[in-house]
Amino acid sequence: LKREKEVMTTEVRLVHNLNQNYIYNIGLTVGLAAIVASIVYIFTGMGSANVKFDSDSKESENSNDVAKGGKKDKSEVKESKTKVTVYFGSQTGTAEGFARTIVEESSKNGFEAKMVDLEEFKPNTLQTTTMAIFLMATYGEGEPTDNAISFYKWLKNESGESQPDTLSSLNFTVFGLGNKQYEHFNRMGKFTNRTLEEFGAKRVVEYGEGDDDANLEEDFDRWRTSMWPALSKHFHQKEAPSDDSTDNELPALKYAVETISTANYVSHRDLPLSELSRDLPLAVPMSRHFFSSARLPVLVNRELRTPLASATSSVGSTRHIELQLPASMSYLTADNVAVLPENSPQLVSEVAAAMGYSLEQVLQVSDLADSSKKPFPLPVSVRDLLTLYLDLTGELRHSTAKLLLRHLHPSVSSERREAFQQLLRDENRAQFRQLHLSLGALLALKEPLLAPLTVAQLLSAAPLMQPRYYTSSSSSSLHPQQVHLTVSVTRYPLAPSPALASSLLAPSSDPAEPSPVFTGLCSGYLSELSPGVGNSCRAFVRASSFRLPADVSTPIVMVGPGTGIAPMRALLQEREHQKATGANVLFFGCQHSEVDFLYKQELQAFRDRGVLSELHLAFSRQHPGGSKVYVQHLMLKTDTAASLATLVVDQGAYVYVCGATAMGADVSKAFVQVLEGRGVDGAQYVKDMQETGRYVQELWSV
């Protein structure tokens, strides 16, 4: 629905009070001849939003455009804007969020942009597109994201259908999202950038790329800031307007929201997968996990670390979790399990209270871009929406915080307002990251910073909950009805600048109040799930790259320090079940043998039973003040290196590596050295092993 086509604007905002009647605040814009209002139970949206009252009514535009400076004059309404399509290939939602930022900024820069998930990519449409922006994330070892697989296959052009002039009418630019710790850094972005040009498309803005190992959002913001002037110069022969010119204009909403009867509503926590999955064909591509995740009961949740008696501080936490699989779900050994976390009941209640929501209210939500699509199962109660579908706990993006700056509470002091504005300046990003702000924490501050948001406003600001992936630590042959996870819990105290915290967040002055602690969204959620009736998590299975050799006499070498031990435990269970005759060699590392030696008894038992041929252990903090020993150091010991070379070169061993990206890079270098000791080209040998599936890595950034 386009704002230019609307002729009448009306805002009806419902304020719920248990002891009073509903109060309607009706604002009228210039040109409204008569007040037309229906008594409809709705939550409306911000700024220039459209609100759908019922299936037959016309849409209306919020009159706050006038107060917020967002109303367009007639000349602007009539101005023809260049259409831009923003394609995104995203695995965790970051590229999708970047796409949304571009769309929100497009109008003030003289363009009309729309987002398209690459899963819905159509070659014929691209051939008739004037301008396209591609935001391409690289997944794993240089692979396309799940939603970009079909697009990647089309780019590869194995059928030879695309010619050098196939995209001769297209102008384009590409931004790649990657991590420099991976060997194939931004492979998808670079491949897309090169191939589009080979098909005849014209690059009008230089290729850009971001590094998640440093600061991906800053990289994107720098590229985006230079993109708009380049596009304006190319299409409009003029510079883009200054960013400061429309700081008070509120962005258009993505959804229309209306309330419906609460009768017969069943919480989505209690809905079976068979019912949720009925609407899977209607799901927005990046939200399909909401319709395809089953609830897995928690059978076991135990701590794997052991604090020393002399320990004066926390040693951290790593949990072993066992989940019951429904009959409809299966997995293969060392597959990935995608877990959908939930926001805590306390946070949900605090946000609802701060925003004035009734948790039991039931909503119908319509995507304004395509009303046939569903962002999550509908209808939905406010409680389910805040608990299951909106990410209120994950770290707030800088760009989202800048949007919220336009919605400060009227009671906020000038000093606090200035502190927030200063915090969001580009040069203060380090301070912003130091706060580890979440959207939920910002909304629920005891001394409000933001004015209450309607549900439609919140839907436009909050990212949707994204799954977190864990490589399973169990054999599907040994445990066909269960899947095991090994979860490191991210938790550490925050130490923001006291002056900044005081001026911005206005924390309690009570010295007895504990210092704030940052807890990872999914790991913190999983750590609190106790075994018992009703305790479960939403999850689905995704294939991993860990697959054992078909010949059980083939040796395997496993490198898995820390929680990288998870798939190695699964592979060892499977090899024992197979009665494999090939050697099984494991390199494991941690800080201290008595603290975080995960699955210590199990690994020793594998060795005692002869399942583990060799167990190499590196303890990096065993002796305070001493030199740190890591797994790659063990690999380079003379005797060990010779043995590894024999296993790999002479016996065709498969190699599996799991853990942090930096560790993976160091282990790869160590293997190159080991192989060069045998007189072969180590780098080429490792590359050949990767291409044939004999050298497999699953790594993550920390």
N, C-alpha and C positions, 0 to 999 in steps of 0.2 A: 504494500500500500504506500503510495507516494504522497509526501506531505503537500506537494504543489497542487494536487488535485482536490484538496479538501476545501470546503467553502464555509464550514461552520465549526467552531471549537467550543467544547464544553468540558469542564472537568467536574467529575463527581467523586468525591473522596469519602469513603466510609470510615467513620471513627467508631470503634466498638467500645461500648461501656456497658458493663453488666447491669448497672442500676439505672441507666438512663435510656432514652430513645436514641436511635441512630441519628447522627448529625451530619448533614450534607453541606459541604462547602462548595458552592457553585460559582465558578469564575467565568466571565464572559469576555470574549475578544471583540476587537473593532469589527463592525459590520454585522453583528448579531442583532437581528430585528426583534426576536422574541426568545424568552427563556423556555427551553424545552428540556425537561428533566424527567426521567423515569425513576421510580423508586426500585433500584436494582442493587442487589448485594454484590458489589465489586470491589476489587483492589485495583486502582488505576495506576498509571505510570508517570514518569517524569517528562519534563521538557516537551519535546515535539513528538510525543508518542501518540499512537492511535489506540483507541480503546473500543473493544467490540462488546456492545451491550447484549445483543442476542443475535440469533441467526438471521433475522430479517432487518435489523437496524443498520443505519449508516454508521461509518466510523467517524470519530470526532477527534479533534486535535486539542491537546492540553493548552489552556490559555496562559499557562505559566511562561509560554514563549515570550509574551509581552513583558512580563516582569523580569525574566532572565535575559532579555535581549536576544532571544532566539527567533523572533518573528521576522520573516523575510519581507522585503519590500517587493512591489510588483515587478520591478525590473529584474530582480534576482529570480523570482519565480518563473519568469518567461525565458530566462537565459537557458540556452541549450547547453547541456553539460556532456563532456566526453564520457562515454561508458567504459568502465574498466571491470574486468573479471579477475577476481583474486582467487587463484587455485591454491589449495594447501594439501600437503602430504604430511600427516601428523600421526605419531604413535601415542603420545601422552597428552596431547592437547595444546602444547606450546605453539606450534605452527598455526593452529586454529586460532589461538588467542592473538597472535601477531596479525593474522588476516582480519580479525575483527577490529583491531586498532586501525588498520589501513582503511577499512570501510567507514569507520566512524569519522575519520579525518578527511575523507574524500570530498564531501560537499563543500567545506570551507575552502578547499583548494581548487574548486571548479570542476570536479569530476563526480560521476555517479557510479559508485562501485557496488558490486555484489560478490558474496562469497560462494565458492563452489568446492565442495568436497571432491577430491580427485577420484573417489570411488564412483562418482557420478559423471566423470569425464566422458565427453562424446567428441570424437575427432571431427565430425562434420561441423559441430558448433565452433570449435576452435578455429577452423578454417575461415569462418565468417566473422571472427572477433577482431575488433580494432586494436585493443590494448589488453594484455594479460600480464598479471604479476603471479609468479610461481614462488611459493614458500615451501621449500623441500627439505624435510628432515631425513637424515640418514640413520637407519636402524641397524644395530648389531655390527657385523663385519662388512660394512658397505652395502647393505641391503636396503630396498625400498620399504617404507612403512606399509602396514597391512592395507591401508586404504589407497595406496599408490601403486600396487602391484600391477594392475591392468594397464595403468598409464605407462609404467616402466616397460612393460612388454610391447606396447605400441611404439614407444620411442626406440626400442631395439630394432624394430622394423625387419624382423626376420623373414617376413613374407615378401619384402621388397615393394610393398604397396606405396609407401611414401616416397616422394620424389624431391629433388632440390627446390622445386617451386611449390610444394604442397602448402606451405604456410607463408606464401609471399605477401599476403595481405595483413599479416600479424605483426604488431609491435609488441615487444616483450621485455621483461627483466626478471631476474631470478635472485632470490636470497636463500642460501643454504644454511641449515641448522645441523651442527655436528659437534664432535669432541676431538681435539687434537691428540688425545691419548690413544685414539684408535688409528690403526695403520691406514685405513681408507677414509681419512678425514673428509667429510662433506662430499663423498663420492656422488650421492644422488643430485646434489645441487650443481656440481660441476658437469655431470653427465647431461642433466637437463639443459643447462646453459649452452653447452656445446652442440647438442643434438638439435635443439630448436633452430639454431642458426644454420645448421646443415640442411634443414628442411625449408630454408628460405626466409625464416622470420628475421625481423630487424630488431636488434637490441638497442633500446633507446635510453636505458639507464644501466650503468656498469654493474656487473655481477657483484653481489656482496655475500659475505658469509659470516657466521657467528660461531664462537667456540664456547661450548658449555663447560669446558674445563676452566675457563676464565670467567667471563660474564656475558652470556649469550644475549641478554636483554639490552645491555649497553651497545653491543655490536649492532643489533637490529635497529636501535634508536638512531645511531649515527648514520646508518645506511638509509633509513627511512627519511631522516631530516634532509638528506641530500637528494632523495628521490623526487620529492614533490617539486622543487624548483626545476629539475631536469624535465619532468613530465610537462609542467606548465610552459616551459620554453619551447618544447617540441610541438605541443598541440595547440597552445594558445598564444605563442610568441610573446609571453610576458612572464614575469616572476610570480611565484606563488605568494599569497598574502602571509604576513608575519604570523607566527604561532600565537602571539599575544592578542591578535585582533578579535578572536572569538573565544577567549578563555572562559567566558560566562555562559556560552551556549551549551545547553545540555544535549547529549547524544540521543538519537532516536532509539526507541525500544525495539527489542527483538520479538517480544511476545505481548499478546493481549490476555488479560486475566479476568475471570469473572467467578463469583462464588456460586455454588449450587447447594442443594440440600445435602445434609450429612446422613440422611437415611440410607440404610443398607451399605454404607461404606465399610470396606474391609481394609485394614492396614496392609500395606504392601509387604510388610515383614511376614504376613501370614498367607500371602498368595503363593500357590505352587508355581513352579516354573512353567508348567503346561499352560497356565492361564496367562502369565506374563508374556510368554513367547508368541501368543496369538497376534500381537501387534508388532512383531519384529519386522515385517515388511514395511510398516509405516514409520519405523524409527529413523531419526536423523542418523546418518552413517556413524558419526563419532559418538553416538549414544547407544549403539546397539548392545553394548555390554549390560545396560540396565534391563534389557529384555531377554538376555541369554545366560544370566548368571543364576546358578542354583544355590540354595542355602545348604551349607555343609555343617553339620553338628560338630562341636569340638569334643574330642575324646580325651586328649591329653594336652596339657600345657605346662611344661616344667622348665626350670632354669638349668642352663648348661654350665654356667660359670660358678666358680667357688672362690669367695674372698679369702685372702690370707688372714690368719689371726692377727697379724701385725698391721694389717691395712688400716690406713687413716682416712681413706676416701673411697668412694664407690669404684668398683671394678667394671662397671657397666653391666649390661644384661644381654644374653642371647637365649632365646627360647626355642625349645623343641616342641612343635605343635603337630598333633595328629588329627586329621579331619576325616569324617565319615563321608563316603561318596554315595550319591543316590544310584539306583539301578541304571538310570539313563546316562550316567557319566562314567567315562573310562579314561585312562591315561597310559602312556608308555614310560618306561623307566627314565628318570631325570627330565621329564617334561617340565614346562613352566606352568605354574599355577598363578593365575591373575586374581588378586584379591581386591574387592571393592570395600574400602573402609567406610566407617560411619562417624559422623560427628557425635560427640558425647551428649547425653541427655541434659547435663548441666548447661553446656554451651547453648544448646538449642533453646532451652527455657530462657536463658539470659538474653539471647538475641530476640526472641519473640516478645519478651517483656519490654525491651528497649525500643523495639519498632512498633509496639502496639498491636501485635498479631494475636489472634485467637488460634491456638495450636490445633484445635479440633475442627476448625473451618475447612471445608472441602472446596477445592478450586478446579476450574476447567481452564486449561492453558492452550492458547492457539499461537502457532508460529506465524508471525506477520508476513514472512517471506514466502511461506508455503504452508497453508493451513492444513494440508493433508498429512504433514509430517508431525511426529511426536518427539519431543526432546527427552521424555521419560514416560513411564506408564501413567495413564490418566484415566479418570480424575485422580487427584492427589490431595491429601490433607496437608495443611501447613506443617504439621509435625513430621510427616514422611518427607516432604520436600526439603526441610532443613536438615533432617537426619541422614537421608539416603542419597540425595541427588545434588546438593550444592556443596562445594568444597569451602567450608567455613574455617577449616583448621590449617590447611596448607599455607605456606608463605605467600603473602600478598605481593603481586607483581607491582613494580614501580608505576607502570602505565595505568593500572587499575586504581592505584592510590591517587594518581593525578586526576582521574575522572571524579573520584569522590571528593576531591578538593572543592569541586563546584557545588557541593551539597552540605556545607558546614552548618552546624546548628546555630541559630540566631543568637544564642546565649554565649557562644564562644568568645572569650576575651580577645582583644586585638593582639595581645602578646602571644597567646596560644595560636591564633590564626597565622601570625607571622612565623612562628616556629614550624608549623606544618608546611607553609609555603616554602620556607627555606630548606626544610628537609627534602622536599621533592624537586629541588633544583638539581640539574644533572651533576654538578660538581660535588653534591652531597650524597651520592648514591651509596658510598661506603657506610655512612651513618645510617641510612635507611635500611641497608641489609643487616646492620648490627642489631636493629630492633627485632628482627624476625617477626614482623607483624603479620597476623592473620586477619582475614576479613571479619571473622567472628569476634575476635578480641577487639577490633576497632569499633564494631557496631555495639558491643556490649560494655563499653567503658563506663565506669561508675559516674564519671563526670563527662557527659556526652560531648563528643567531638563532631559527630555527624547528625544532621536532622533526620527524623524518622523517614525511612524509605518505604514506599509501597512495595508490594510483592513484585509487581512488574518491574519496578526500578531495580530491586534486588536481583531479579533474574537477569537483568541486563548487565549488572556489575559483577556478579559472582561466577566464577568458573564452575563448570559441571564436574562432579566427582569423576576422577579417572582411576583405572585399576593400577595396582602396583604388582610387579611381576617377581615371583620367587621361583628359583629352580628347585624342583622337588628333591627331597633327600631319601626317597624310598623306591624300592623295586616294585614294579607293577605285577611281576610274577609272584613275588613273595607277599605283597599286600594289595591284592586286586580291589578290595573294597575300601581301602584307606589311602590317603596321600599324606606324606610327612613334609613339614616345612622347618627350615632352620632360619630363624629370624633374629637379626641383630637389632636391638632397640636403640633408636636414636634419641638420646636424651642428654641435655647438658644445660647448665645454668647460663642465663643471659647476663651480660655485663654492659648494658648500654651506657652512654654518657649520662651521669646523674642529672646534669643540667637539662639535657635533651629530654630525658624521660619525664622529668618534673614539669617542664614547660609544655610538652606535647600531650603526654598521656595522663598527667595530673594524678599520679599514683597516690595510694593511701600513705599518710605520714606515720601510720602505726608501725613502730619498729618490730612488733611481734609478727607482722605479716611476712610470710616467706618470700624470698627473692624469686623473681620469675624464672621459669625453667622452660626451655624449648624441647618439645617432644615431637618426633616424627609422626605424621598423621597415621600412616598405616601400621608401622611397627608398634606405636603406642596403643593403637586400637587392638591389635592382635594380642599384645602382652596382657591386656586386661580381660580377655575372654577365658573365663574359667570353665572347665568341663562341667556339664550338667544340662538338665532339661531346659530347652529354650535358648541356650547359648550357641550361636552359630554365626557364620560369616558368609557373605555372598562371594562366589568364586566361579571361574571357568578355567578350562585347560587350554593351553597354547603349546604347540609342538616346539621342542627345543632342538638345538643342533647336536646334542649329545646322543650319538648312536654307536653302540658297540659293534666291533667287526663281526661279520657273519661267521667267520671261522674262529671257533673257541680256542684254537691253539695259537692265535695271534696275540702277542703280548700287548699290554697297554701301560702307558705312563701317565700318571695323574698328578697335577699340580694344583692344590687347592688350599691356600692359607686362609685362616679366619673362617667366615661363613662360606667361603669357596669350597669348603669340605662337603657341602650339601650334595651336589651331584655325584661326588666321588663315593660317598656313602651308598648312594643308590646304585652306582655301577658295581661296587664291591658286592652288594647284596645280590645283584643280578648275576654276576660272574660266579658266585658260589652256587646259586640256584642252577646255573648252566653246567656246573662242574667243569668249568673252563680249565684247560691245561696250560694255556699261555701265562707268562709271568704277569703279575700285577704289582706295579711299582708306584708308591705314593710319596709325594713331597708335601708335608704339611707344616705350616708355621703359625705361631701366635706369640704373645708377649711373654707368658710365663707358664711353665709346665704344670703348676699347681693352681692356676687361676682360669685360664681360657683355653686349655687344651680340650677342645670340643670333641665329644664322643671318645674320650680317652680309653675307657674300658672296652668299648666296642672295637676300636682300632687294634688295641693290643690283643683282643680275642681273635680278630681276623688274622693277625700275624701268627698267633699260637696255633691256629687251625690250618695254617699254610695257605690261606686265601691271599694274604698279603705276602708277596715274595720279598719285598724290601719296604721299610718304613723309614723315611728320612725326616727328621724333625729339626726345625729351626725356631729357637726361642729368642726373640729380639730384646727382651727386657729381663732376662733371667738374672743377670748380674749387673746391678746398678753401677754406672760408671764404666762398664766394660764395652767392648765393641758390639755393635748390633749385627746379628746374623739373620739373613733372610733366605728364603728358599733358593733363589738364584745363586747364592754363594755356595750352597751345598752341591748344586748341579755341576759347578766348575771344579770341584775337588778332583784331583787327578784320577783316582780309581773310579769315582762315580761317573765322571765324564766319559771315560773309556767304556764303561758298562752301558751308559746311555747310547753312545754311538753304535755299539754292537746291536742293541735292541732295535734302534731306529733304522740303521742302514742295512744290517745283515738279516734281521728278523722281521722287518716291516711293521714295527710297533706303531700303534695309534697313540696320539698325544692329546690329552684333554687338560685345558687350563680354565680356571674359574676364579674370579676375584676382582680386585680393583684394576682399573685400566693401567695405572702406572706399573703395578706388579706385572701385568700381562706383557707390557712392553719390555720390562727387564728380563722376564723369563724367555721371551722370544730372542732377545740378544744373546742370552746364555746358550740357548739351543744352537744359534748360529755359530758361536764359538766352539761348542762341543763338536759340531759337525765339521767345522773347518780343521779341527784337530785330526780328523780322519782323512784330510786332503780333498774334501769336496767343497763346492761352492755352497757355504752354509745358508746364505740368504736365499739363493735360488732353490735350494733343497726344501727349506721351510715353506717357501711360496708354493712349490709343487705339491707339498703335503696338504697345504690348505685347500688348494684347488681340487684335490682328489678326496677330501674329507678325512684325511689322516691326522690333521692338526686342527683341533676344534677349540675355539675360545668362546666363553660367555663372560663378558666383563662389564663393569659398571663404574661410573665416576663417583667420587666421594668428595 
